[in-house]
Amino acid sequence: MWDINAADRVKEITEDFLTRAFGPAKEPMRGFYELIGGDNGHRSGSDIAGRMYRFIAEAQKLAAKQPDVLARLDDLLLYTRYAELNYIMSGPKADKDSRNRWLSFTYRIRKTSMVHYYGLWSDGSIGQQAALDPKYPLKDDTPFTREELDTYLKDGIANNQPVERGFTSVEFSKSLLPAAEKLKLADVPAGSVPTNPQGHHAYYVWIDRAPADLTLKVTVQRVWDLAPHDIAIILHIMEQKAVSINCKGSAHITPGVEDVTTMWLNFPGNRSAIIHNSWLDPRKVREMTIVGSKRMIVYDDVSPLEKIRVFDARVERPPHYDTFAEFQYSYHHGDVHVPYLKQEEPLKMECQHFLDCINQGATPLTDGKQGLELIRILEASSQSLKLGGASVNLSERSRVPAAGFRRTADIQLAAV
């Protein structure tokens, strides 16, 4: 059993671990673990990988005469390479090849116990079947050579340069006044942040004088902009969570910004939903078709009167047929029913429902759990887009890397 009282001895335990595991190399390795475990510098993936490689290189020099320490450093070098491949796979240059290199590497280092390859493979990346198949093409058991490890370290340092911000971030409060001249902020070269950042990220903007207007450009993928409403309706109708998702898109106007996307959601019981979003279509179409075993419904949000039409239509598969002509008779076509819907202002109804839930303590139709599920689907759709439309498993997914933003929109902020 864990000794919860040991929480009072964190520094002592950490010092004991670093001394026993790394001996003369404990100081650079202290920096290594502080970087990956507690650093709040909001660094890019390349910056973190570059620092990790440099800590390893410094530790190797200090422990040159201790084979046991060097062996541990080799395992951590492989973990650093894994982290670098993960950042590349999640970055602006991500493609299918970068994903495959990452997947193959996770399998190859599995015996170091640095990563759980089966969980990574099964968690929407490539699927359980591939993870269980011993002959899957991406599985490589080739032992690492000394030359290969040295190349990882050399190239990792060369390809990943740490970037210093040039100033120390501080927490601002209402009692502080602008002090741009005293801070002497240095010019920071243009750079980038991960397109799929994970965890908590903070971005800082300095305004020399207030009040002032600040224009920000925030970019999101089309699925984040157009699909949430459709997904919410689908989840309400299905009354189940989606188990997997495929999403493909095309960028016709701005490179890297998908303006047309198609999303395929799979649900238990062989049920599915397809969502097509486009900013290029000349017509404003907000239509949903629901195909059931007995009836079919067409919901047209743009129609002023006949928003919902119920079709007495279905497919009745005959027990036996020899020709396609005979199969056509299995389609049943009946009447069309248009139910009366009272015309009300949607925003007013939404606000009234919100107030009723507060006053009566009722659960909203779209509560926090459904909101979380919607975000989970959107994040998975962004990952599927990155993977070229590959299926992302949601049923076993514990955490999806937060998605990169793609659609550009202007936001006006007032600094007072």
ZISULZI-V113477 format. One record per residue. N is the residue number from 1. RES is the residue in three letters. PHI is phi in whole degrees, 0 to 359 (none if undefined). OMEGA is omega in whole degrees, -180 to 180 (* if undefined). D_CENTER is the distance of its C-alpha to the mean C-alpha in Angstrom with 2 decimals. Layout:
BEGIN
n:N res:RES phi:PHI omega:OMEGA d_center:D_CENTER
n:N res:RES phi:PHI omega:OMEGA d_center:D_CENTER
END
This chain:
BEGIN
n:1 res:MET phi:none omega:178 d_center:34.91
n:2 res:TRP phi:287 omega:176 d_center:33.03
n:3 res:ASP phi:267 omega:-176 d_center:35.32
n:4 res:ILE phi:294 omega:179 d_center:33.67
n:5 res:ASN phi:289 omega:179 d_center:36.39
n:6 res:ALA phi:294 omega:178 d_center:34.95
n:7 res:ALA phi:297 omega:178 d_center:32.41
n:8 res:ASP phi:279 omega:-175 d_center:35.39
n:9 res:ARG phi:239 omega:-176 d_center:35.77
n:10 res:VAL phi:301 omega:-178 d_center:32.34
n:11 res:LYS phi:297 omega:-180 d_center:33.91
n:12 res:GLU phi:295 omega:-180 d_center:36.69
n:13 res:ILE phi:293 omega:179 d_center:34.49
n:14 res:THR phi:299 omega:180 d_center:32.16
n:15 res:GLU phi:297 omega:179 d_center:35.28
n:16 res:ASP phi:296 omega:179 d_center:36.73
n:17 res:PHE phi:297 omega:-178 d_center:33.66
n:18 res:LEU phi:297 omega:-179 d_center:33.52
n:19 res:THR phi:293 omega:-178 d_center:37.30
n:20 res:ARG phi:288 omega:-174 d_center:37.54
n:21 res:ALA phi:277 omega:-171 d_center:34.58
n:22 res:PHE phi:233 omega:174 d_center:35.05
n:23 res:GLY phi:51 omega:-177 d_center:38.58
n:24 res:PRO phi:294 omega:-179 d_center:39.44
n:25 res:ALA phi:260 omega:-173 d_center:35.82
n:26 res:LYS phi:292 omega:-177 d_center:34.56
n:27 res:GLU phi:292 omega:176 d_center:34.13
n:28 res:PRO phi:297 omega:179 d_center:31.65
n:29 res:MET phi:285 omega:172 d_center:29.77
n:30 res:ARG phi:298 omega:177 d_center:29.81
n:31 res:GLY phi:297 omega:179 d_center:27.98
n:32 res:PHE phi:301 omega:-177 d_center:25.52
n:33 res:TYR phi:288 omega:176 d_center:24.61
n:34 res:GLU phi:294 omega:179 d_center:24.65
n:35 res:LEU phi:295 omega:-175 d_center:22.18
n:36 res:ILE phi:274 omega:-176 d_center:19.54
n:37 res:GLY phi:247 omega:-175 d_center:20.46
n:38 res:GLY phi:213 omega:-179 d_center:21.53
n:39 res:ASP phi:288 omega:179 d_center:21.19
n:40 res:ASN phi:245 omega:-177 d_center:20.24
n:41 res:GLY phi:280 omega:179 d_center:20.69
n:42 res:HIS phi:52 omega:-174 d_center:17.17
n:43 res:ARG phi:271 omega:175 d_center:17.58
n:44 res:SER phi:285 omega:180 d_center:15.78
n:45 res:GLY phi:299 omega:180 d_center:14.75
n:46 res:SER phi:294 omega:178 d_center:18.03
n:47 res:ASP phi:298 omega:-180 d_center:20.02
n:48 res:ILE phi:296 omega:-180 d_center:19.01
n:49 res:ALA phi:299 omega:179 d_center:19.73
n:50 res:GLY phi:299 omega:179 d_center:22.99
n:51 res:ARG phi:291 omega:179 d_center:24.13
n:52 res:MET phi:299 omega:179 d_center:23.45
n:53 res:TYR phi:300 omega:-177 d_center:25.52
n:54 res:ARG phi:291 omega:175 d_center:28.25
n:55 res:PHE phi:297 omega:179 d_center:28.58
n:56 res:ILE phi:297 omega:-179 d_center:29.00
n:57 res:ALA phi:299 omega:179 d_center:31.60
n:58 res:GLU phi:295 omega:-180 d_center:33.56
n:59 res:ALA phi:294 omega:179 d_center:33.55
n:60 res:GLN phi:298 omega:180 d_center:34.86
n:61 res:LYS phi:294 omega:-178 d_center:37.80
n:62 res:LEU phi:287 omega:-177 d_center:38.75
n:63 res:ALA phi:250 omega:-173 d_center:38.62
n:64 res:ALA phi:301 omega:-176 d_center:40.28
n:65 res:LYS phi:257 omega:-179 d_center:43.05
n:66 res:GLN phi:236 omega:-176 d_center:41.04
n:67 res:PRO phi:302 omega:-179 d_center:39.69
n:68 res:ASP phi:295 omega:178 d_center:37.96
n:69 res:VAL phi:290 omega:179 d_center:35.90
n:70 res:LEU phi:298 omega:178 d_center:35.16
n:71 res:ALA phi:296 omega:178 d_center:33.88
n:72 res:ARG phi:294 omega:180 d_center:31.37
n:73 res:LEU phi:294 omega:177 d_center:30.35
n:74 res:ASP phi:297 omega:178 d_center:29.87
n:75 res:ASP phi:297 omega:179 d_center:27.37
n:76 res:LEU phi:289 omega:174 d_center:25.46
n:77 res:LEU phi:295 omega:177 d_center:25.74
n:78 res:LEU phi:295 omega:177 d_center:24.03
n:79 res:TYR phi:295 omega:179 d_center:21.22
n:80 res:THR phi:296 omega:176 d_center:20.98
n:81 res:ARG phi:297 omega:176 d_center:20.86
n:82 res:TYR phi:301 omega:180 d_center:18.03
n:83 res:ALA phi:297 omega:179 d_center:16.07
n:84 res:GLU phi:297 omega:179 d_center:17.08
n:85 res:LEU phi:297 omega:178 d_center:16.01
n:86 res:ASN phi:294 omega:178 d_center:12.52
n:87 res:TYR phi:295 omega:179 d_center:12.35
n:88 res:ILE phi:298 omega:-179 d_center:13.99
n:89 res:MET phi:296 omega:-178 d_center:11.67
n:90 res:SER phi:263 omega:-174 d_center:8.67
n:91 res:GLY phi:266 omega:-176 d_center:11.29
n:92 res:PRO phi:293 omega:-179 d_center:13.32
n:93 res:LYS phi:259 omega:-178 d_center:15.46
n:94 res:ALA phi:294 omega:175 d_center:13.05
n:95 res:ASP phi:206 omega:-178 d_center:14.87
n:96 res:LYS phi:296 omega:-180 d_center:16.02
n:97 res:ASP phi:295 omega:179 d_center:18.48
n:98 res:SER phi:294 omega:176 d_center:16.17
n:99 res:ARG phi:295 omega:-179 d_center:14.14
n:100 res:ASN phi:294 omega:177 d_center:17.60
n:101 res:ARG phi:298 omega:178 d_center:18.92
n:102 res:TRP phi:295 omega:-180 d_center:16.23
n:103 res:LEU phi:298 omega:-179 d_center:16.88
n:104 res:SER phi:297 omega:-178 d_center:20.60
n:105 res:PHE phi:290 omega:179 d_center:20.66
n:106 res:THR phi:299 omega:178 d_center:19.02
n:107 res:TYR phi:291 omega:-175 d_center:21.79
n:108 res:ARG phi:292 omega:-178 d_center:24.43
n:109 res:ILE phi:260 omega:-174 d_center:23.95
n:110 res:ARG phi:301 omega:-176 d_center:23.65
n:111 res:LYS phi:284 omega:175 d_center:27.23
n:112 res:THR phi:281 omega:-177 d_center:26.58
n:113 res:SER phi:65 omega:178 d_center:24.65
n:114 res:MET phi:280 omega:179 d_center:22.11
n:115 res:VAL phi:222 omega:177 d_center:19.19
n:116 res:HIS phi:257 omega:-171 d_center:19.09
n:117 res:TYR phi:300 omega:-176 d_center:18.67
n:118 res:TYR phi:298 omega:178 d_center:19.19
n:119 res:GLY phi:296 omega:-180 d_center:16.36
n:120 res:LEU phi:292 omega:179 d_center:13.93
n:121 res:TRP phi:291 omega:-175 d_center:15.53
n:122 res:SER phi:284 omega:-173 d_center:15.73
n:123 res:ASP phi:282 omega:175 d_center:12.27
n:124 res:GLY phi:84 omega:-177 d_center:11.22
n:125 res:SER phi:285 omega:-177 d_center:11.73
n:126 res:ILE phi:214 omega:173 d_center:15.32
n:127 res:GLY phi:107 omega:-178 d_center:16.90
n:128 res:GLN phi:296 omega:-176 d_center:19.69
n:129 res:GLN phi:300 omega:178 d_center:22.47
n:130 res:ALA phi:292 omega:-180 d_center:21.58
n:131 res:ALA phi:296 omega:-178 d_center:21.12
n:132 res:LEU phi:271 omega:-177 d_center:24.59
n:133 res:ASP phi:279 omega:-178 d_center:26.31
n:134 res:PRO phi:293 omega:-178 d_center:28.33
n:135 res:LYS phi:257 omega:-179 d_center:29.06
n:136 res:TYR phi:298 omega:-172 d_center:25.59
n:137 res:PRO phi:304 omega:-177 d_center:25.81
n:138 res:LEU phi:278 omega:-179 d_center:22.99
n:139 res:LYS phi:276 omega:-175 d_center:24.75
n:140 res:ASP phi:230 omega:-180 d_center:26.89
n:141 res:ASP phi:255 omega:-179 d_center:29.30
n:142 res:THR phi:297 omega:179 d_center:30.97
n:143 res:PRO phi:296 omega:178 d_center:31.96
n:144 res:PHE phi:283 omega:177 d_center:30.91
n:145 res:THR phi:266 omega:178 d_center:33.90
n:146 res:ARG phi:299 omega:179 d_center:34.94
n:147 res:GLU phi:298 omega:180 d_center:34.78
n:148 res:GLU phi:294 omega:180 d_center:31.19
n:149 res:LEU phi:297 omega:179 d_center:30.14
n:150 res:ASP phi:296 omega:178 d_center:32.12
n:151 res:THR phi:293 omega:176 d_center:30.47
n:152 res:TYR phi:304 omega:-176 d_center:26.96
n:153 res:LEU phi:292 omega:-178 d_center:28.28
n:154 res:LYS phi:296 omega:-179 d_center:30.20
n:155 res:ASP phi:292 omega:180 d_center:27.60
n:156 res:GLY phi:298 omega:178 d_center:24.82
n:157 res:ILE phi:291 omega:-178 d_center:27.06
n:158 res:ALA phi:291 omega:-173 d_center:28.05
n:159 res:ASN phi:268 omega:-176 d_center:24.64
n:160 res:ASN phi:229 omega:-177 d_center:22.87
n:161 res:GLN phi:261 omega:175 d_center:24.89
n:162 res:PRO phi:298 omega:-179 d_center:24.28
n:163 res:VAL phi:238 omega:177 d_center:24.59
n:164 res:GLU phi:271 omega:-177 d_center:26.53
n:165 res:ARG phi:288 omega:179 d_center:26.07
n:166 res:GLY phi:89 omega:177 d_center:29.84
n:167 res:PHE phi:204 omega:179 d_center:30.00
n:168 res:THR phi:262 omega:-180 d_center:29.27
n:169 res:SER phi:289 omega:179 d_center:26.95
n:170 res:VAL phi:228 omega:176 d_center:28.73
n:171 res:GLU phi:270 omega:-178 d_center:28.14
n:172 res:PHE phi:265 omega:176 d_center:30.02
n:173 res:SER phi:227 omega:-178 d_center:32.07
n:174 res:LYS phi:293 omega:-178 d_center:34.58
n:175 res:SER phi:276 omega:-179 d_center:37.39
n:176 res:LEU phi:265 omega:178 d_center:36.28
n:177 res:LEU phi:249 omega:177 d_center:37.52
n:178 res:PRO phi:305 omega:-179 d_center:36.17
n:179 res:ALA phi:218 omega:-174 d_center:37.49
n:180 res:ALA phi:301 omega:-177 d_center:36.20
n:181 res:GLU phi:292 omega:-179 d_center:39.42
n:182 res:LYS phi:289 omega:180 d_center:39.59
n:183 res:LEU phi:289 omega:179 d_center:36.02
n:184 res:LYS phi:52 omega:-177 d_center:36.69
n:185 res:LEU phi:297 omega:-180 d_center:33.11
n:186 res:ALA phi:279 omega:175 d_center:32.78
n:187 res:ASP phi:289 omega:-179 d_center:31.41
n:188 res:VAL phi:255 omega:-180 d_center:27.89
n:189 res:PRO phi:296 omega:180 d_center:27.22
n:190 res:ALA phi:299 omega:180 d_center:24.53
n:191 res:GLY phi:209 omega:-179 d_center:21.25
n:192 res:SER phi:208 omega:174 d_center:17.49
n:193 res:VAL phi:244 omega:-178 d_center:14.45
n:194 res:PRO phi:303 omega:178 d_center:11.18
n:195 res:THR phi:286 omega:176 d_center:9.37
n:196 res:ASN phi:238 omega:-177 d_center:5.96
n:197 res:PRO phi:293 omega:178 d_center:7.77
n:198 res:GLN phi:248 omega:177 d_center:7.61
n:199 res:GLY phi:76 omega:-176 d_center:10.35
n:200 res:HIS phi:270 omega:179 d_center:12.98
n:201 res:HIS phi:233 omega:178 d_center:13.83
n:202 res:ALA phi:238 omega:179 d_center:17.18
n:203 res:TYR phi:238 omega:-172 d_center:18.70
n:204 res:TYR phi:246 omega:177 d_center:22.47
n:205 res:VAL phi:231 omega:179 d_center:24.86
n:206 res:TRP phi:260 omega:177 d_center:28.61
n:207 res:ILE phi:248 omega:-173 d_center:31.03
n:208 res:ASP phi:291 omega:-176 d_center:34.55
n:209 res:ARG phi:215 omega:178 d_center:36.36
n:210 res:ALA phi:236 omega:1 d_center:35.78
n:211 res:PRO phi:286 omega:-179 d_center:35.95
n:212 res:ALA phi:202 omega:176 d_center:33.90
n:213 res:ASP phi:258 omega:-180 d_center:31.40
n:214 res:LEU phi:236 omega:178 d_center:28.06
n:215 res:THR phi:257 omega:177 d_center:26.09
n:216 res:LEU phi:248 omega:174 d_center:22.36
n:217 res:LYS phi:248 omega:179 d_center:20.31
n:218 res:VAL phi:248 omega:-178 d_center:16.79
n:219 res:THR phi:246 omega:179 d_center:14.93
n:220 res:VAL phi:225 omega:176 d_center:12.48
n:221 res:GLN phi:290 omega:-178 d_center:11.97
n:222 res:ARG phi:300 omega:-179 d_center:14.70
n:223 res:VAL phi:296 omega:178 d_center:12.77
n:224 res:TRP phi:284 omega:-175 d_center:11.79
n:225 res:ASP phi:269 omega:-171 d_center:15.45
n:226 res:LEU phi:255 omega:-170 d_center:17.50
n:227 res:ALA phi:273 omega:-173 d_center:15.95
n:228 res:PRO phi:307 omega:-179 d_center:15.55
n:229 res:HIS phi:297 omega:179 d_center:19.34
n:230 res:ASP phi:295 omega:-180 d_center:19.66
n:231 res:ILE phi:298 omega:-180 d_center:17.03
n:232 res:ALA phi:299 omega:178 d_center:18.87
n:233 res:ILE phi:295 omega:-179 d_center:22.15
n:234 res:ILE phi:297 omega:179 d_center:21.09
n:235 res:LEU phi:297 omega:179 d_center:19.94
n:236 res:HIS phi:294 omega:-179 d_center:23.28
n:237 res:ILE phi:287 omega:-176 d_center:25.24
n:238 res:MET phi:289 omega:-177 d_center:23.75
n:239 res:GLU phi:57 omega:177 d_center:23.91
n:240 res:GLN phi:212 omega:176 d_center:21.48
n:241 res:LYS phi:275 omega:175 d_center:17.81
n:242 res:ALA phi:291 omega:-178 d_center:16.28
n:243 res:VAL phi:257 omega:178 d_center:16.16
n:244 res:SER phi:202 omega:-177 d_center:14.25
n:245 res:ILE phi:211 omega:170 d_center:12.98
n:246 res:ASN phi:237 omega:180 d_center:13.76
n:247 res:CYS phi:216 omega:177 d_center:13.08
n:248 res:LYS phi:237 omega:-180 d_center:15.16
n:249 res:GLY phi:210 omega:179 d_center:16.13
n:250 res:SER phi:226 omega:177 d_center:18.81
n:251 res:ALA phi:252 omega:-176 d_center:19.43
n:252 res:HIS phi:259 omega:-176 d_center:23.13
n:253 res:ILE phi:256 omega:-179 d_center:23.76
n:254 res:THR phi:250 omega:180 d_center:21.44
n:255 res:PRO phi:304 omega:179 d_center:20.14
n:256 res:GLY phi:82 omega:180 d_center:16.39
n:257 res:VAL phi:243 omega:-177 d_center:16.16
n:258 res:GLU phi:291 omega:178 d_center:16.10
n:259 res:ASP phi:258 omega:175 d_center:18.88
n:260 res:VAL phi:225 omega:180 d_center:19.23
n:261 res:THR phi:224 omega:173 d_center:16.70
n:262 res:THR phi:231 omega:-177 d_center:17.55
n:263 res:MET phi:245 omega:179 d_center:15.49
n:264 res:TRP phi:240 omega:179 d_center:17.06
n:265 res:LEU phi:258 omega:178 d_center:16.52
n:266 res:ASN phi:251 omega:-178 d_center:18.53
n:267 res:PHE phi:239 omega:176 d_center:20.28
n:268 res:PRO phi:302 omega:178 d_center:22.86
n:269 res:GLY phi:78 omega:178 d_center:26.36
n:270 res:ASN phi:59 omega:176 d_center:25.61
n:271 res:ARG phi:253 omega:-176 d_center:24.42
n:272 res:SER phi:212 omega:177 d_center:21.94
n:273 res:ALA phi:218 omega:-180 d_center:20.91
n:274 res:ILE phi:240 omega:-179 d_center:20.37
n:275 res:ILE phi:239 omega:177 d_center:19.17
n:276 res:HIS phi:247 omega:179 d_center:20.27
n:277 res:ASN phi:238 omega:179 d_center:19.49
n:278 res:SER phi:211 omega:173 d_center:21.47
n:279 res:TRP phi:264 omega:-176 d_center:22.62
n:280 res:LEU phi:260 omega:-178 d_center:25.41
n:281 res:ASP phi:296 omega:-179 d_center:27.33
n:282 res:PRO phi:290 omega:-180 d_center:30.67
n:283 res:ARG phi:258 omega:175 d_center:30.97
n:284 res:LYS phi:273 omega:-176 d_center:29.24
n:285 res:VAL phi:242 omega:174 d_center:28.25
n:286 res:ARG phi:228 omega:-174 d_center:26.69
n:287 res:GLU phi:234 omega:180 d_center:27.89
n:288 res:MET phi:231 omega:178 d_center:26.77
n:289 res:THR phi:248 omega:-179 d_center:28.74
n:290 res:ILE phi:246 omega:-178 d_center:28.85
n:291 res:VAL phi:257 omega:178 d_center:30.72
n:292 res:GLY phi:247 omega:-178 d_center:32.39
n:293 res:SER phi:285 omega:-178 d_center:35.05
n:294 res:LYS phi:241 omega:-178 d_center:37.84
n:295 res:ARG phi:223 omega:175 d_center:36.82
n:296 res:MET phi:227 omega:-177 d_center:34.43
n:297 res:ILE phi:233 omega:172 d_center:33.17
n:298 res:VAL phi:242 omega:179 d_center:32.29
n:299 res:TYR phi:252 omega:-178 d_center:30.75
n:300 res:ASP phi:244 omega:-175 d_center:31.29
n:301 res:ASP phi:289 omega:-178 d_center:30.03
n:302 res:VAL phi:276 omega:-178 d_center:31.95
n:303 res:SER phi:297 omega:-178 d_center:35.27
n:304 res:PRO phi:286 omega:-175 d_center:37.57
n:305 res:LEU phi:241 omega:-175 d_center:39.56
n:306 res:GLU phi:266 omega:-178 d_center:38.39
n:307 res:LYS phi:288 omega:-179 d_center:34.77
n:308 res:ILE phi:234 omega:174 d_center:34.92
n:309 res:ARG phi:234 omega:-179 d_center:37.00
n:310 res:VAL phi:255 omega:-177 d_center:37.56
n:311 res:PHE phi:257 omega:172 d_center:38.82
n:312 res:ASP phi:279 omega:-176 d_center:41.07
n:313 res:ALA phi:225 omega:179 d_center:39.60
n:314 res:ARG phi:195 omega:177 d_center:38.44
n:315 res:VAL phi:248 omega:178 d_center:38.83
n:316 res:GLU phi:250 omega:-176 d_center:41.42
n:317 res:ARG phi:289 omega:-180 d_center:41.40
n:318 res:PRO phi:290 omega:-180 d_center:45.05
n:319 res:PRO phi:296 omega:-180 d_center:46.18
n:320 res:HIS phi:202 omega:175 d_center:47.45
n:321 res:TYR phi:210 omega:-178 d_center:47.61
n:322 res:ASP phi:254 omega:-177 d_center:49.03
n:323 res:THR phi:230 omega:178 d_center:48.11
n:324 res:PHE phi:295 omega:178 d_center:45.35
n:325 res:ALA phi:301 omega:178 d_center:47.93
n:326 res:GLU phi:292 omega:-179 d_center:48.30
n:327 res:PHE phi:294 omega:-179 d_center:44.56
n:328 res:GLN phi:297 omega:-179 d_center:44.41
n:329 res:TYR phi:292 omega:-178 d_center:46.64
n:330 res:SER phi:281 omega:176 d_center:43.90
n:331 res:TYR phi:280 omega:179 d_center:42.19
n:332 res:HIS phi:256 omega:178 d_center:43.34
n:333 res:HIS phi:238 omega:-180 d_center:43.69
n:334 res:GLY phi:234 omega:-178 d_center:44.96
n:335 res:ASP phi:283 omega:175 d_center:45.07
n:336 res:VAL phi:245 omega:-178 d_center:42.45
n:337 res:HIS phi:248 omega:178 d_center:42.16
n:338 res:VAL phi:245 omega:-178 d_center:40.94
n:339 res:PRO phi:289 omega:179 d_center:40.62
n:340 res:TYR phi:281 omega:177 d_center:41.59
n:341 res:LEU phi:239 omega:179 d_center:38.87
n:342 res:LYS phi:293 omega:-178 d_center:40.02
n:343 res:GLN phi:282 omega:178 d_center:38.75
n:344 res:GLU phi:225 omega:179 d_center:37.05
n:345 res:GLU phi:286 omega:-176 d_center:34.89
n:346 res:PRO phi:302 omega:-178 d_center:31.26
n:347 res:LEU phi:295 omega:178 d_center:30.35
n:348 res:LYS phi:296 omega:179 d_center:33.55
n:349 res:MET phi:297 omega:180 d_center:32.78
n:350 res:GLU phi:297 omega:180 d_center:29.28
n:351 res:CYS phi:294 omega:180 d_center:30.84
n:352 res:GLN phi:294 omega:178 d_center:33.70
n:353 res:HIS phi:297 omega:178 d_center:31.49
n:354 res:PHE phi:298 omega:179 d_center:29.65
n:355 res:LEU phi:293 omega:179 d_center:33.10
n:356 res:ASP phi:297 omega:180 d_center:34.41
n:357 res:CYS phi:296 omega:178 d_center:31.64
n:358 res:ILE phi:292 omega:-176 d_center:32.52
n:359 res:ASN phi:290 omega:-175 d_center:36.25
n:360 res:GLN phi:257 omega:-179 d_center:36.24
n:361 res:GLY phi:69 omega:-177 d_center:33.44
n:362 res:ALA phi:275 omega:177 d_center:31.91
n:363 res:THR phi:275 omega:-180 d_center:28.34
n:364 res:PRO phi:298 omega:176 d_center:26.69
n:365 res:LEU phi:300 omega:175 d_center:25.98
n:366 res:THR phi:240 omega:-176 d_center:22.34
n:367 res:ASP phi:270 omega:-178 d_center:21.82
n:368 res:GLY phi:298 omega:-180 d_center:19.06
n:369 res:LYS phi:295 omega:179 d_center:18.13
n:370 res:GLN phi:291 omega:176 d_center:17.69
n:371 res:GLY phi:298 omega:178 d_center:15.69
n:372 res:LEU phi:295 omega:179 d_center:13.28
n:373 res:GLU phi:295 omega:179 d_center:13.23
n:374 res:LEU phi:296 omega:178 d_center:12.70
n:375 res:ILE phi:296 omega:179 d_center:9.58
n:376 res:ARG phi:299 omega:179 d_center:8.34
n:377 res:ILE phi:291 omega:-180 d_center:9.50
n:378 res:LEU phi:296 omega:179 d_center:8.16
n:379 res:GLU phi:295 omega:179 d_center:4.40
n:380 res:ALA phi:294 omega:178 d_center:6.00
n:381 res:SER phi:295 omega:177 d_center:8.19
n:382 res:SER phi:294 omega:178 d_center:6.29
n:383 res:GLN phi:294 omega:179 d_center:5.67
n:384 res:SER phi:297 omega:176 d_center:9.27
n:385 res:LEU phi:301 omega:179 d_center:10.43
n:386 res:LYS phi:298 omega:-177 d_center:9.70
n:387 res:LEU phi:268 omega:177 d_center:11.62
n:388 res:GLY phi:73 omega:179 d_center:14.38
n:389 res:GLY phi:95 omega:180 d_center:14.13
n:390 res:ALA phi:296 omega:-179 d_center:13.99
n:391 res:SER phi:292 omega:176 d_center:13.78
n:392 res:VAL phi:245 omega:-176 d_center:10.83
n:393 res:ASN phi:281 omega:180 d_center:12.68
n:394 res:LEU phi:263 omega:-175 d_center:11.99
n:395 res:SER phi:293 omega:-179 d_center:15.35
n:396 res:GLU phi:252 omega:-172 d_center:14.81
n:397 res:ARG phi:276 omega:179 d_center:11.20
n:398 res:SER phi:271 omega:-180 d_center:11.60
n:399 res:ARG phi:204 omega:179 d_center:8.22
n:400 res:VAL phi:252 omega:177 d_center:4.66
n:401 res:PRO phi:303 omega:-178 d_center:3.07
n:402 res:ALA phi:301 omega:-171 d_center:3.18
n:403 res:ALA phi:277 omega:175 d_center:3.76
n:404 res:GLY phi:282 omega:179 d_center:7.20
n:405 res:PHE phi:271 omega:-175 d_center:10.24
n:406 res:ARG phi:233 omega:-175 d_center:12.77
n:407 res:ARG phi:278 omega:-178 d_center:15.74
n:408 res:THR phi:268 omega:177 d_center:18.47
n:409 res:ALA phi:217 omega:179 d_center:20.45
n:410 res:ASP phi:271 omega:178 d_center:23.20
n:411 res:ILE phi:234 omega:179 d_center:23.31
n:412 res:GLN phi:260 omega:177 d_center:26.62
n:413 res:LEU phi:243 omega:179 d_center:26.84
n:414 res:ALA phi:254 omega:176 d_center:30.24
n:415 res:ALA phi:262 omega:-176 d_center:31.11
n:416 res:VAL phi:236 omega:* d_center:34.08
END
